[in-house]
């Protein structure tokens, strides 16, 4: 029961943070997204919430930057998706259980990068 409560609170917190200020200064037509997919990352809890057509589909643990400032804050587009990405710094191949990047890696258009 405690785990379900924590999951619900995490999702609620993720959603509130993401939606805070989204519609300020926009008309209703201009504020509708091009598609109905949304990913919210809570870097305090290292959780990802995936929404499709306004409904939560997945809540999973994720890896974020080693320090708070290594994971940017803002609205970004996913520009890169890699399955079993190698961890080049540690010379660990993709798919290896020791790989801190996990099984999936998403690159964002954050801070002038291309993912």
ABEGO torsion letter per residue (X at the ends): XAAAAAAAAAAAAAAAAAABGAABGBBAAAABBABABBBBBBAAAGBBBBBBGGBBABBBBBBBBABAAABBBEBBBBABBBBGBBBAAAGBBBGBAABAAEABBBBBABGGBAX
